[in-house]
Amino acid sequence: QRVEGDVEDMSRPVPLLINNVLQSAVLIVGALICCLLSSAKLTVLSAACIGPMIYLTRVSAEWGSSLENQMTACEEEANAVVTEAMSNIRHVRAFSAEGFEAGRYTRVLTRLFRKMKKEAYGDLVVENLEGSLEFLVEMLVLLFGGLAIVEGTDEQLSIGKLISFTMYWDMLRDGVDSIQSMFSELAQAAAAAQRVFDLLDINP
């Protein structure tokens, strides 16, 4: 069952990757053209956040893939402990080793819980950082765009164009977010593939 699940996790992102990447690419290109037509300066200013967000997503995906493998190893170890104890239940009772086996299982679950808690904290930090970057960009766009309109330094920029720019930028950001969400799927698929290949490399 574990192997079947790993194979399914390994192959699941393929159709999603093809569909989502194509849709997101069309959305990003169209929104980027509209942003450039609205205001090239604000587009360059807003694009400054894309690089850090992509880097942050890539690092978190690699870290999550490694942590996923560790949690899977803990789950397999916990199942092995239970299977071994139940298979030799007579010996366990004969030597009054119930507490010892329960302690082994508890230690494995404790390690698993720590890794799950680390994953939750990591996801929380990444989401807050991405949200802070997006909020900062929106504030900068509204600040510089509003100052340009009030002071008249950009004759082509108006209130209507500023509002339309923010709408187009939200569309572009949705496309980028869709591609970024695929990183987690690919990380899980890579972790599952690594476990399958490790099994294939085992000599019978």
Beta strands, then each sheet from edge to edge (+ up, - down):
end
